[in-house]
């Protein structure tokens, strides 16, 4: 359905969960994918082995998206290794849930730094690459939580709303260069990010979703490839909920 032949795609957090699904979908659509991660070496190694049949079309890189110097170093190497950059997916993200009264400064900073500053770091350097060819597609993995807010997620919701606000500004800055930036806003998706939720809470959340189930990684990947497609040229600064009917 999608064709990304001859395109280079960076997927942050692309070795596990939703990111792994996105990486696989782009590979199947013909792209060369640079999937990044920050710490879980064994998951990255397993992922690489599982997709070994894609050969040199899949590269795995390790760095922390919240550290500007590491992102800068990644892009320096990128320029030596890959000719162009067509697509960036800002997917790396974490949750550190806590009610506001007991949320520590670290819990606040870690979530904002990974989810929001990480998107700033990656977008900043990616835009410089994309401007060279006057073409680019950026997709942020925001969340329905950034629009709805959930108890215990002030840090997470702020970071996810921040990604949307970031893209509204950047969309206007880069529109003339044929670079688009959009957001997908998943609801509850079956990944390890939700593995720590108690059974009772899972039941409660599922009951709130009109479709009465959590979403699948492939269902999010489909929307990401849609925004990243050449044909989606006139869509920028937009948000798409993938949340089984749960909406703001
Ligand atoms: P996940 O399974 O926990 O995977 C997170 C990925 O991000 C991992 O590859 C991880 O690397 C990487 N990562 C984390 N911190 C990083 C950092 N500082 N620098 C670079 N990479 C980092 O999460 P997921 O459920 O797939 O979520 C992916 C995205 O979707 C997140 O932005 C999340 O907020 C968003 N989202 C998820 C849901 C959901 O229900 N699952 C709903 C809405 C939005 P390691 O493997 O090295 O740890």
Boltz pocket constraint, residues with backbone or C-beta under 6 A from the ligand:
constraints:
  - pocket:
      binder: B
      contacts: [[A, 12], [A, 13], [A, 14], [A, 15], [A, 16], [A, 17], [A, 18], [A, 19], [A, 36], [A, 37], [A, 38], [A, 39], [A, 40], [A, 41], [A, 43], [A, 44], [A, 63], [A, 64], [A, 65], [A, 66], [A, 90], [A, 91], [A, 92], [A, 93], [A, 94], [A, 114], [A, 118], [A, 141], [A, 142], [A, 143], [A, 144], [A, 185], [A, 186], [A, 187], [A, 188], [A, 189], [A, 190], [A, 191], [A, 192], [A, 193], [A, 194]]
      max_distance: 6.0
